Amino acid sequence: MTEKVKLTKAGYQKLQDELRDLIDNKRAEIKVQLAEARAQGDLSENADYEAARARQAEVEGRIVQVEGILNWCEIIEDAPKNSNRIGLGSVVKIKDLDTEEVETYTITGTTEADPINNKISNVCPLGEALIGKKQGDIVDVKSNIVYKVEILKISNGK
């Protein structure tokens, strides 16, 4: 990694909780599964053993990934309550000027982005276009198709 991963306080805590669960619970579950599979005898054609080993590799890989993120992250402060500019952590209500659709998004770092739940990254085309803007601004979003959105409301923090 050359650039620090940006995380909100909530995102950092979520990753810490996931790491604890992986280490304290998932590893123990897999240890039991491996022991049960070994008890079945010949491991060369034991599907349960192979599945447990694959799950173990997946969990260990995720542990390394999460530890790397947590060790190489920058925790961003919630946007100031009195800020009228969009930043990481801002909740933004926008209107697409072509379709008249109104949506609300939370601007996050890339690790926390979850477009299905309206959490968009600060580096996606919409997030990038919104950063630094203020309520009432009309913004060009440059993606496959350039479109305009109007910023209806900005709320910062929880």
N, C-alpha and C positions, 0 to 999 in steps of 0.2 A: 504494500500500500504506500502510495506517495502522498496522498492527501488524507487528512484526518476525516473520519466519518462523523457527521454531525448528528447528534441525538438530543432529543428533548429529555428533560428529567424523567418523564413518564416512560419514554422509550428505553432509557438506560435502565430503569428499574425493571421493566418488562424483560429485558435481556438478562439481567442478573437473576431474576426469578426463574427464567428458562434454564439458565446454566445450573442453578441449584437443583432443579428438578431432574435435569439430565444426569448430573453427578450422583445425587442422593437416591433417586428413584429408578430412572431408566436403566442405569448400569446394574443395579441390584436385580431388576426384573430379568434382564438379559442373562445375568449370572445363573439365575434359577433355571431359565430356559435351556441354557447350555448344559447344565448339570443333568436336567431331565433327559435331554437328547443323548448325552453320553451314556446314560443308564440304559438306553435302548440297545446298546451294543455297537456293532460295526458302524463306524462313522463314514466309511467310503460311499455308501449309498443311502445316507440318512438325511432325508429332506428337512426334517425338523432342525437338525444340527446346522445344515447349510443356511436355513432361513434365520436362525438365531445368530450365526456368524455375520450374515449380511446386515442384520439389524444392528449388531454390535459395531460394525464398521460405519454404518450410517450415524449412529449416536456419537461415536468417537470423533467422526468428522465434524459433526455439528458442534461438539464441545470445543474443538480447536477453532472453528470458525467464530463462535460466540466469544471465546476468550480473546481472539485477535481483534474483534470489533471493540470489546470493552477496554482492551489495552491500548487501542489506537483510535480513541474517539475524543471528540470535543463536545462537552455538554453545553448546549445552548440554553441560555436563560430564556424564560418565557418573555414574549414581547412585552414591553412596558405597558401598563394598563392605560396610560394617557397617550400612547403613541397613535398617531393618525396615519402611519405608514405601515404597509404590509411587510412582515418579516417572518422568519421561522417561528412557528407556534401560533401564527395568526389564523383566525377563522374568518373566511371571506365569503360573502354572499355576492354572486355575480349574475348578470343577465347576458345571455348570448344575444347579440343584436340581430342576428339573422333569423333565429328560431323563436326568439322571445322566451326561451326556457330560462328558468331561474334555478341555480344550484348553489349549494354551500359547500365549501372545501376548507380543510385544514392544511396549512402549508407545513410540511415536515422535511426532515433530511431523507436521503435516499433509502436508508435502512428501514425506516418506519413507514415509508410510503405504502399505502393500501388503497388503490384506486376504487375498488369495489365498495369500500367504506368511506369514500370521499376524502381520503388523506392522500394528498399529492406531493410529490417531491419538489423541492426548490429548483431542481435542474430539468424537470420535464418542461415542455414548451409552455404550458399554461402557468405553472409555478414560476418559471423564469420570467415570464412576461409580467406577472403580478408583483414580484418582489420590489419593494421600494415605492410602489404606487400608493395613492390615497383614494378615499371615498369620492365618488363622482367622476374619477378618471375613466376615459375610454381607452382601452388597450388593444393593440394588435397582437394576436397570438400567432406565432409563426410555426406551424406544423406542416403536415402534408398539404393542407389547405389553410391559407391565412384567413382568420376570422377575427371579429371584434367582439369584445365583452365590455360591459359597463360594471364598475365596482359599485355595488349598492350599499354594502355595509361591511365594516371591519370590526371584529372584536378580538381582543388580544388576551391570551391566557385562558384560564378555565372559566 
